[in-house]
């Protein structure tokens, strides 16, 4: 328990989301996906709509990109790009099953007046592996985004990039193992990272909230914070308590059907950071 709970402040955000109109699991590109198990598209839509309405109720702006038939993972909009200072670095996906998403996201950014829209030259899965915190980008590698993509992002956005290596295939994107809570505050699951990355995180964020295995395994770290309110899975009960101790307001959301595809609240949410 903290001796003094910090005062937290919400900041209105602008997000991009994609309805799971075509959601299903008919291939497996991460350990959460099992095509032999049934999926419920109607339930996924219901859970997504609740997440969408929650953002709007909290005062955030949500833009929508049209879902494309045959691209069931487009719902995980965070993977589509990284957006900073009005520039969009559009993803280049590792797996062919998702490759066509890049065209859809690139077209959306161009149609919506972004002054710079770049397609990544290296394998890069967007904000899934690039998280802005404290004036720097924490960048994940090990399963999806290549290390070369980190330098590409740093050059485009003009900010320092810190590479972190993921070692547990269940946490294949950085945003499944680490949450940005405030301008310079994070929570993460240490066992998802290699020893060097854990040392880096301890040095950069000595006051971080550390998640345990149980909360990590229900995707508790695939969460979205506006600086005060933190949307996280209903099953991450211990983590919700830890957040409250640190002055945050946990907002539980049920995204259990979307977890079958390997995503949660954060995977469904790409932050659009204006210039």
HELIX and SHEET records of a PDB file:
HELIX    1   1 UNK A   41  UNK A   57  1                                  17    
HELIX    2   2 UNK A   72  UNK A   75  5                                   4    
HELIX    3   3 UNK A   77  UNK A   80  5                                   4    
HELIX    4   4 UNK A   96  UNK A   98  5                                   3    
HELIX    5   5 UNK A  101  UNK A  111  1                                  11    
HELIX    6   6 UNK A  126  UNK A  128  5                                   3    
HELIX    7   7 UNK A  147  UNK A  157  1                                  11    
HELIX    8   8 UNK A  174  UNK A  176  5                                   3    
HELIX    9   9 UNK A  190  UNK A  192  5                                   3    
HELIX   10  10 UNK A  195  UNK A  204  1                                  10    
HELIX   11  11 UNK A  213  UNK A  217  1                                   5    
HELIX   12  12 UNK A  237  UNK A  245  1                                   9    
HELIX   13  13 UNK A  256  UNK A  259  1                                   4    
SHEET    1   A 3 UNK A  61  UNK A  64  0                                        
SHEET    2   A 3 UNK A  14  UNK A  17  1                                        
SHEET    3   A 3 UNK A 270  UNK A 271 -1                                        
SHEET    1   B 3 UNK A  81  UNK A  84  0                                        
SHEET    2   B 3 UNK A  87  UNK A  90 -1                                        
SHEET    3   B 3 UNK A 116  UNK A 119  1                                        
SHEET    1   C 3 UNK A 130  UNK A 133  0                                        
SHEET    2   C 3 UNK A 136  UNK A 141 -1                                        
SHEET    3   C 3 UNK A 160  UNK A 165  1                                        
SHEET    1   D 3 UNK A 178  UNK A 182  0                                        
SHEET    2   D 3 UNK A 185  UNK A 188 -1                                        
SHEET    3   D 3 UNK A 209  UNK A 210  1                                        
SHEET    1   E 3 UNK A 224  UNK A 225  0                                        
SHEET    2   E 3 UNK A 229  UNK A 233 -1                                        
SHEET    3   E 3 UNK A 249  UNK A 253  1                                        
END                                                                             
